[in-house]
Amino acid sequence: MDNLIDTDGGSLTHLDADGRANMVDVSDKDPTNREAQAQAWIRMRPSTLKLIQQNGHPKGDVFAVARIAGIMAAKKTHDLIPLCHPLMLSSIHVEVKAVEPDSVRIVSTCRLNGRTGVELEALTAASVAALTIYDMCKAVDRGMIIDNIQLLRKQGGRSGYFEIGAPQ
């Protein structure tokens, strides 16, 4: 099973001793305050971004719909990711911001007091918000690119604090 060791020296938690997929048992963990923040970027033609910013899109306010889609997605993460626990999130915040001349940055933050982290919920929120922008704008720009989907930071739980770019 040496091939199941990650770069931090721990084992992959969603595999049992025989290497089979397994939902992690968190029943013995103490609840703690947990928070995770993730991002996604979507690049597009400058004219597409201008259309969004001027609220000229016939489908309505693209950023508002993307924010709501991200929030809904965070709440449904356990339905999308097979071994993810259903969580009672206490807060979901999705920020959608135009970055001139041709990009949108989405940052999602999820919080709870619980036994397992909220990284997947934050990543799902940012991803689905980006996909929603793509869906709403594909009629005018099929060449949009979604990228840089990543965890920015997390805190709480046994593994403590993580921030992208910070020494570990």
C-alpha positions, 0 to 999 in steps of 0.5 A: 500500500506504499503507493497510497501515501500522500505528499504530507506523509499521511495515508489516503483517508477514503481507502480502507486497508485493502485499498477499497473506497470507504467513507471516513468514520468521523463519529469519534471526532470532536466538532470544531469550528471549520472554514474553507475558502476556494476560488475559480476563474473564468476567462472570456472575450472582453466583449462578453465581460462587458455584456455581463457588467452592463446587465445586457444579458437576456437571461438576467443578472449573470453574477446573481445567478452564479452566486445562488448556483454556488450556494445551492451547490455547496449545500448539495456537495454530498450528492455530487461527491460519492464519499462526502459527508452531508453537512449542516453548513452554517454559512456559505458566501460566494463572491463573484467579481469582474477582473478587467479586461476578460476574467471573472474571479469567484471566491467561496467561503463555507463555515460550520461547526462539525466533525469534518471539513468543508473544503469540498463544499467551498470548491464545489461552490466556486466550480458550479458558480463558474459553470453557471457563468459559462452556461449563461454566456455560452451563446455569445462565447463558447471559448470561455475557459474555467481554470485555477479551481483551488483551495485557498485556505482552510482552518479547523479540525485535526489538520489545523490551518492551511493557506495556499503559498504559506509554508507548511 
